Amino acid sequence: MYWLSGAEADKLVKSVEDAYEKIKRSGPNPIKLMDVKKAKQKVITPVE
């Protein structure tokens, strides 16, 4: 979390760049990837 005032434009830019780099390093959303894998699987239901 970052605490900034309106007069701290340089600090704002640095905090946004830091947050962007952290998100970029974390990679793709694992929950979203899990949903894609499930969607690719064929669902076979028993026929009665």
mmCIF file of the N, C-alpha and C atoms, coordinates in Angstrom:
data_MODEL
# 
_entry.id   MODEL 
# 
loop_
_atom_site.group_PDB 
_atom_site.id 
_atom_site.type_symbol 
_atom_site.label_atom_id 
_atom_site.label_alt_id 
_atom_site.label_comp_id 
_atom_site.label_asym_id 
_atom_site.label_entity_id 
_atom_site.label_seq_id 
_atom_site.pdbx_PDB_ins_code 
_atom_site.Cartn_x 
_atom_site.Cartn_y 
_atom_site.Cartn_z 
_atom_site.occupancy 
_atom_site.B_iso_or_equiv 
_atom_site.pdbx_formal_charge 
_atom_site.auth_seq_id 
_atom_site.auth_comp_id 
_atom_site.auth_asym_id 
_atom_site.auth_atom_id 
_atom_site.pdbx_PDB_model_num 
ATOM 1   N N  . MET A 1 1  ? 0.840   -1.154  0.000   1.00 0.00 ? 1  MET A N  1 
ATOM 2   C CA . MET A 1 1  ? 0.000   0.000   0.000   1.00 0.00 ? 1  MET A CA 1 
ATOM 3   C C  . MET A 1 1  ? 0.895   1.230   0.000   1.00 0.00 ? 1  MET A C  1 
ATOM 4   N N  . TYR A 1 2  ? 0.468   2.241   -0.727  1.00 0.00 ? 2  TYR A N  1 
ATOM 5   C CA . TYR A 1 2  ? 1.243   3.460   -0.853  1.00 0.00 ? 2  TYR A CA 1 
ATOM 6   C C  . TYR A 1 2  ? 0.421   4.637   -0.339  1.00 0.00 ? 2  TYR A C  1 
ATOM 7   N N  . TRP A 1 3  ? 1.062   5.492   0.441   1.00 0.00 ? 3  TRP A N  1 
ATOM 8   C CA . TRP A 1 3  ? 0.421   6.716   0.924   1.00 0.00 ? 3  TRP A CA 1 
ATOM 9   C C  . TRP A 1 3  ? 1.055   7.877   0.189   1.00 0.00 ? 3  TRP A C  1 
ATOM 10  N N  . LEU A 1 4  ? 0.255   8.593   -0.603  1.00 0.00 ? 4  LEU A N  1 
ATOM 11  C CA . LEU A 1 4  ? 0.771   9.684   -1.415  1.00 0.00 ? 4  LEU A CA 1 
ATOM 12  C C  . LEU A 1 4  ? -0.121  10.906  -1.286  1.00 0.00 ? 4  LEU A C  1 
ATOM 13  N N  . SER A 1 5  ? 0.489   12.061  -1.559  1.00 0.00 ? 5  SER A N  1 
ATOM 14  C CA . SER A 1 5  ? -0.317  13.286  -1.636  1.00 0.00 ? 5  SER A CA 1 
ATOM 15  C C  . SER A 1 5  ? -0.287  13.772  -3.075  1.00 0.00 ? 5  SER A C  1 
ATOM 16  N N  . GLY A 1 6  ? -1.102  14.750  -3.392  1.00 0.00 ? 6  GLY A N  1 
ATOM 17  C CA . GLY A 1 6  ? -1.164  15.273  -4.743  1.00 0.00 ? 6  GLY A CA 1 
ATOM 18  C C  . GLY A 1 6  ? 0.130   15.924  -5.201  1.00 0.00 ? 6  GLY A C  1 
ATOM 19  N N  . ALA A 1 7  ? 0.962   16.324  -4.270  1.00 0.00 ? 7  ALA A N  1 
ATOM 20  C CA . ALA A 1 7  ? 2.218   17.001  -4.603  1.00 0.00 ? 7  ALA A CA 1 
ATOM 21  C C  . ALA A 1 7  ? 3.360   16.024  -4.866  1.00 0.00 ? 7  ALA A C  1 
ATOM 22  N N  . GLU A 1 8  ? 3.125   14.742  -4.739  1.00 0.00 ? 8  GLU A N  1 
ATOM 23  C CA . GLU A 1 8  ? 4.200   13.753  -4.873  1.00 0.00 ? 8  GLU A CA 1 
ATOM 24  C C  . GLU A 1 8  ? 4.085   12.959  -6.175  1.00 0.00 ? 8  GLU A C  1 
ATOM 25  N N  . ALA A 1 9  ? 4.143   13.670  -7.289  1.00 0.00 ? 9  ALA A N  1 
ATOM 26  C CA . ALA A 1 9  ? 3.989   13.020  -8.595  1.00 0.00 ? 9  ALA A CA 1 
ATOM 27  C C  . ALA A 1 9  ? 5.091   11.995  -8.850  1.00 0.00 ? 9  ALA A C  1 
ATOM 28  N N  . ASP A 1 10 ? 6.328   12.333  -8.503  1.00 0.00 ? 10 ASP A N  1 
ATOM 29  C CA . ASP A 1 10 ? 7.438   11.397  -8.730  1.00 0.00 ? 10 ASP A CA 1 
ATOM 30  C C  . ASP A 1 10 ? 7.251   10.110  -7.931  1.00 0.00 ? 10 ASP A C  1 
ATOM 31  N N  . LYS A 1 11 ? 6.792   10.256  -6.698  1.00 0.00 ? 11 LYS A N  1 
ATOM 32  C CA . LYS A 1 11 ? 6.550   9.090   -5.844  1.00 0.00 ? 11 LYS A CA 1 
ATOM 33  C C  . LYS A 1 11 ? 5.396   8.253   -6.404  1.00 0.00 ? 11 LYS A C  1 
ATOM 34  N N  . LEU A 1 12 ? 4.387   8.919   -6.963  1.00 0.00 ? 12 LEU A N  1 
ATOM 35  C CA . LEU A 1 12 ? 3.266   8.203   -7.577  1.00 0.00 ? 12 LEU A CA 1 
ATOM 36  C C  . LEU A 1 12 ? 3.738   7.375   -8.761  1.00 0.00 ? 12 LEU A C  1 
ATOM 37  N N  . VAL A 1 13 ? 4.531   7.970   -9.618  1.00 0.00 ? 13 VAL A N  1 
ATOM 38  C CA . VAL A 1 13 ? 5.057   7.252   -10.789 1.00 0.00 ? 13 VAL A CA 1 
ATOM 39  C C  . VAL A 1 13 ? 5.860   6.040   -10.345 1.00 0.00 ? 13 VAL A C  1 
ATOM 40  N N  . LYS A 1 14 ? 6.716   6.207   -9.361  1.00 0.00 ? 14 LYS A N  1 
ATOM 41  C CA . LYS A 1 14 ? 7.549   5.103   -8.859  1.00 0.00 ? 14 LYS A CA 1 
ATOM 42  C C  . LYS A 1 14 ? 6.680   3.996   -8.263  1.00 0.00 ? 14 LYS A C  1 
ATOM 43  N N  . SER A 1 15 ? 5.651   4.358   -7.513  1.00 0.00 ? 15 SER A N  1 
ATOM 44  C CA . SER A 1 15 ? 4.800   3.336   -6.896  1.00 0.00 ? 15 SER A CA 1 
ATOM 45  C C  . SER A 1 15 ? 4.003   2.567   -7.943  1.00 0.00 ? 15 SER A C  1 
ATOM 46  N N  . VAL A 1 16 ? 3.544   3.252   -8.989  1.00 0.00 ? 16 VAL A N  1 
ATOM 47  C CA . VAL A 1 16 ? 2.820   2.568   -10.065 1.00 0.00 ? 16 VAL A CA 1 
ATOM 48  C C  . VAL A 1 16 ? 3.762   1.623   -10.813 1.00 0.00 ? 16 VAL A C  1 
ATOM 49  N N  . GLU A 1 17 ? 4.972   2.067   -11.079 1.00 0.00 ? 17 GLU A N  1 
ATOM 50  C CA . GLU A 1 17 ? 5.952   1.203   -11.753 1.00 0.00 ? 17 GLU A CA 1 
ATOM 51  C C  . GLU A 1 17 ? 6.278   -0.021  -10.893 1.00 0.00 ? 17 GLU A C  1 
ATOM 52  N N  . ASP A 1 18 ? 6.448   0.169   -9.586  1.00 0.00 ? 18 ASP A N  1 
ATOM 53  C CA . ASP A 1 18 ? 6.723   -0.953  -8.683  1.00 0.00 ? 18 ASP A CA 1 
ATOM 54  C C  . ASP A 1 18 ? 5.569   -1.947  -8.671  1.00 0.00 ? 18 ASP A C  1 
ATOM 55  N N  . ALA A 1 19 ? 4.341   -1.439  -8.580  1.00 0.00 ? 19 ALA A N  1 
ATOM 56  C CA . ALA A 1 19 ? 3.174   -2.323  -8.569  1.00 0.00 ? 19 ALA A CA 1 
ATOM 57  C C  . ALA A 1 19 ? 3.075   -3.088  -9.881  1.00 0.00 ? 19 ALA A C  1 
ATOM 58  N N  . TYR A 1 20 ? 3.324   -2.417  -10.988 1.00 0.00 ? 20 TYR A N  1 
ATOM 59  C CA . TYR A 1 20 ? 3.281   -3.069  -12.305 1.00 0.00 ? 20 TYR A CA 1 
ATOM 60  C C  . TYR A 1 20 ? 4.306   -4.192  -12.385 1.00 0.00 ? 20 TYR A C  1 
ATOM 61  N N  . GLU A 1 21 ? 5.514   -3.941  -11.921 1.00 0.00 ? 21 GLU A N  1 
ATOM 62  C CA . GLU A 1 21 ? 6.562   -4.973  -11.955 1.00 0.00 ? 21 GLU A CA 1 
ATOM 63  C C  . GLU A 1 21 ? 6.193   -6.175  -11.084 1.00 0.00 ? 21 GLU A C  1 
ATOM 64  N N  . LYS A 1 22 ? 5.605   -5.939  -9.927  1.00 0.00 ? 22 LYS A N  1 
ATOM 65  C CA . LYS A 1 22 ? 5.189   -7.045  -9.055  1.00 0.00 ? 22 LYS A CA 1 
ATOM 66  C C  . LYS A 1 22 ? 4.127   -7.903  -9.729  1.00 0.00 ? 22 LYS A C  1 
ATOM 67  N N  . ILE A 1 23 ? 3.171   -7.257  -10.370 1.00 0.00 ? 23 ILE A N  1 
ATOM 68  C CA . ILE A 1 23 ? 2.114   -7.994  -11.071 1.00 0.00 ? 23 ILE A CA 1 
ATOM 69  C C  . ILE A 1 23 ? 2.698   -8.754  -12.248 1.00 0.00 ? 23 ILE A C  1 
ATOM 70  N N  . LYS A 1 24 ? 3.585   -8.135  -12.974 1.00 0.00 ? 24 LYS A N  1 
ATOM 71  C CA . LYS A 1 24 ? 4.213   -8.762  -14.138 1.00 0.00 ? 24 LYS A CA 1 
ATOM 72  C C  . LYS A 1 24 ? 5.017   -10.001 -13.725 1.00 0.00 ? 24 LYS A C  1 
ATOM 73  N N  . ARG A 1 25 ? 5.751   -9.903  -12.612 1.00 0.00 ? 25 ARG A N  1 
ATOM 74  C CA . ARG A 1 25 ? 6.550   -11.040 -12.131 1.00 0.00 ? 25 ARG A CA 1 
ATOM 75  C C  . ARG A 1 25 ? 5.692   -12.188 -11.630 1.00 0.00 ? 25 ARG A C  1 
ATOM 76  N N  . SER A 1 26 ? 4.506   -11.883 -11.123 1.00 0.00 ? 26 SER A N  1 
ATOM 77  C CA . SER A 1 26 ? 3.664   -12.940 -10.559 1.00 0.00 ? 26 SER A CA 1 
ATOM 78  C C  . SER A 1 26 ? 3.083   -13.861 -11.625 1.00 0.00 ? 26 SER A C  1 
ATOM 79  N N  . GLY A 1 27 ? 3.058   -13.429 -12.874 1.00 0.00 ? 27 GLY A N  1 
ATOM 80  C CA . GLY A 1 27 ? 2.602   -14.290 -13.964 1.00 0.00 ? 27 GLY A CA 1 
ATOM 81  C C  . GLY A 1 27 ? 1.096   -14.318 -14.092 1.00 0.00 ? 27 GLY A C  1 
ATOM 82  N N  . PRO A 1 28 ? 0.611   -15.262 -14.916 1.00 0.00 ? 28 PRO A N  1 
ATOM 83  C CA . PRO A 1 28 ? -0.832  -15.332 -15.159 1.00 0.00 ? 28 PRO A CA 1 
ATOM 84  C C  . PRO A 1 28 ? -1.611  -15.768 -13.921 1.00 0.00 ? 28 PRO A C  1 
ATOM 85  N N  . ASN A 1 29 ? -2.862  -15.416 -13.903 1.00 0.00 ? 29 ASN A N  1 
ATOM 86  C CA . ASN A 1 29 ? -3.753  -15.753 -12.801 1.00 0.00 ? 29 ASN A CA 1 
ATOM 87  C C  . ASN A 1 29 ? -3.961  -17.270 -12.772 1.00 0.00 ? 29 ASN A C  1 
ATOM 88  N N  . PRO A 1 30 ? -3.550  -17.964 -11.698 1.00 0.00 ? 30 PRO A N  1 
ATOM 89  C CA . PRO A 1 30 ? -3.690  -19.423 -11.667 1.00 0.00 ? 30 PRO A CA 1 
ATOM 90  C C  . PRO A 1 30 ? -5.153  -19.875 -11.678 1.00 0.00 ? 30 PRO A C  1 
ATOM 91  N N  . ILE A 1 31 ? -6.053  -19.095 -11.148 1.00 0.00 ? 31 ILE A N  1 
ATOM 92  C CA . ILE A 1 31 ? -7.468  -19.470 -11.163 1.00 0.00 ? 31 ILE A CA 1 
ATOM 93  C C  . ILE A 1 31 ? -7.997  -19.422 -12.586 1.00 0.00 ? 31 ILE A C  1 
ATOM 94  N N  . LYS A 1 32 ? -7.605  -18.411 -13.320 1.00 0.00 ? 32 LYS A N  1 
ATOM 95  C CA . LYS A 1 32 ? -8.039  -18.295 -14.706 1.00 0.00 ? 32 LYS A CA 1 
ATOM 96  C C  . LYS A 1 32 ? -7.475  -19.452 -15.526 1.00 0.00 ? 32 LYS A C  1 
ATOM 97  N N  . LEU A 1 33 ? -6.225  -19.827 -15.289 1.00 0.00 ? 33 LEU A N  1 
ATOM 98  C CA . LEU A 1 33 ? -5.627  -20.955 -16.001 1.00 0.00 ? 33 LEU A CA 1 
ATOM 99  C C  . LEU A 1 33 ? -6.363  -22.252 -15.686 1.00 0.00 ? 33 LEU A C  1 
ATOM 100 N N  . MET A 1 34 ? -6.775  -22.410 -14.432 1.00 0.00 ? 34 MET A N  1 
ATOM 101 C CA . MET A 1 34 ? -7.492  -23.606 -14.028 1.00 0.00 ? 34 MET A CA 1 
ATOM 102 C C  . MET A 1 34 ? -8.834  -23.684 -14.763 1.00 0.00 ? 34 MET A C  1 
ATOM 103 N N  . ASP A 1 35 ? -9.516  -22.559 -14.910 1.00 0.00 ? 35 ASP A N  1 
ATOM 104 C CA . ASP A 1 35 ? -10.787 -22.525 -15.630 1.00 0.00 ? 35 ASP A CA 1 
ATOM 105 C C  . ASP A 1 35 ? -10.611 -22.882 -17.096 1.00 0.00 ? 35 ASP A C  1 
ATOM 106 N N  . VAL A 1 36 ? -9.513  -22.458 -17.704 1.00 0.00 ? 36 VAL A N  1 
ATOM 107 C CA . VAL A 1 36 ? -9.251  -22.774 -19.105 1.00 0.00 ? 36 VAL A CA 1 
ATOM 108 C C  . VAL A 1 36 ? -9.034  -24.273 -19.267 1.00 0.00 ? 36 VAL A C  1 
ATOM 109 N N  . LYS A 1 37 ? -8.293  -24.891 -18.331 1.00 0.00 ? 37 LYS A N  1 
ATOM 110 C CA . LYS A 1 37 ? -8.049  -26.327 -18.405 1.00 0.00 ? 37 LYS A CA 1 
ATOM 111 C C  . LYS A 1 37 ? -9.352  -27.103 -18.275 1.00 0.00 ? 37 LYS A C  1 
ATOM 112 N N  . LYS A 1 38 ? -10.234 -26.670 -17.372 1.00 0.00 ? 38 LYS A N  1 
ATOM 113 C CA . LYS A 1 38 ? -11.513 -27.343 -17.199 1.00 0.00 ? 38 LYS A CA 1 
ATOM 114 C C  . LYS A 1 38 ? -12.376 -27.200 -18.439 1.00 0.00 ? 38 LYS A C  1 
ATOM 115 N N  . ALA A 1 39 ? -12.329 -26.048 -19.059 1.00 0.00 ? 39 ALA A N  1 
ATOM 116 C CA . ALA A 1 39 ? -13.150 -25.802 -20.244 1.00 0.00 ? 39 ALA A CA 1 
ATOM 117 C C  . ALA A 1 39 ? -12.703 -26.668 -21.413 1.00 0.00 ? 39 ALA A C  1 
ATOM 118 N N  . LYS A 1 40 ? -11.426 -27.004 -21.460 1.00 0.00 ? 40 LYS A N  1 
ATOM 119 C CA . LYS A 1 40 ? -10.903 -27.817 -22.555 1.00 0.00 ? 40 LYS A CA 1 
ATOM 120 C C  . LYS A 1 40 ? -11.244 -29.299 -22.385 1.00 0.00 ? 40 LYS A C  1 
ATOM 121 N N  . GLN A 1 41 ? -11.518 -29.718 -21.155 1.00 0.00 ? 41 GLN A N  1 
ATOM 122 C CA . GLN A 1 41 ? -11.854 -31.116 -20.908 1.00 0.00 ? 41 GLN A CA 1 
ATOM 123 C C  . GLN A 1 41 ? -13.278 -31.387 -21.373 1.00 0.00 ? 41 GLN A C  1 
ATOM 124 N N  . LYS A 1 42 ? -13.460 -32.552 -21.939 1.00 0.00 ? 42 LYS A N  1 
ATOM 125 C CA . LYS A 1 42 ? -14.801 -32.928 -22.336 1.00 0.00 ? 42 LYS A CA 1 
ATOM 126 C C  . LYS A 1 42 ? -15.529 -33.523 -21.135 1.00 0.00 ? 42 LYS A C  1 
ATOM 127 N N  . VAL A 1 43 ? -16.744 -33.125 -20.967 1.00 0.00 ? 43 VAL A N  1 
ATOM 128 C CA . VAL A 1 43 ? -17.540 -33.615 -19.847 1.00 0.00 ? 43 VAL A CA 1 
ATOM 129 C C  . VAL A 1 43 ? -18.397 -34.758 -20.358 1.00 0.00 ? 43 VAL A C  1 
ATOM 130 N N  . ILE A 1 44 ? -18.238 -35.915 -19.725 1.00 0.00 ? 44 ILE A N  1 
ATOM 131 C CA . ILE A 1 44 ? -19.024 -37.094 -20.095 1.00 0.00 ? 44 ILE A CA 1 
ATOM 132 C C  . ILE A 1 44 ? -20.013 -37.351 -18.978 1.00 0.00 ? 44 ILE A C  1 
ATOM 133 N N  . THR A 1 45 ? -21.279 -37.357 -19.316 1.00 0.00 ? 45 THR A N  1 
ATOM 134 C CA . THR A 1 45 ? -22.301 -37.607 -18.318 1.00 0.00 ? 45 THR A CA 1 
ATOM 135 C C  . THR A 1 45 ? -22.924 -38.965 -18.582 1.00 0.00 ? 45 THR A C  1 
ATOM 136 N N  . PRO A 1 46 ? -23.309 -39.684 -17.539 1.00 0.00 ? 46 PRO A N  1 
ATOM 137 C CA . PRO A 1 46 ? -23.927 -40.986 -17.732 1.00 0.00 ? 46 PRO A CA 1 
ATOM 138 C C  . PRO A 1 46 ? -25.321 -40.834 -18.359 1.00 0.00 ? 46 PRO A C  1 
ATOM 139 N N  . VAL A 1 47 ? -25.640 -41.761 -19.234 1.00 0.00 ? 47 VAL A N  1 
ATOM 140 C CA . VAL A 1 47 ? -26.934 -41.756 -19.882 1.00 0.00 ? 47 VAL A CA 1 
ATOM 141 C C  . VAL A 1 47 ? -27.784 -42.835 -19.236 1.00 0.00 ? 47 VAL A C  1 
ATOM 142 N N  . GLU A 1 48 ? -28.954 -42.467 -18.791 1.00 0.00 ? 48 GLU A N  1 
ATOM 143 C CA . GLU A 1 48 ? -29.818 -43.461 -18.138 1.00 0.00 ? 48 GLU A CA 1 
ATOM 144 C C  . GLU A 1 48 ? -30.926 -43.905 -19.061 1.00 0.00 ? 48 GLU A C  1 
# 
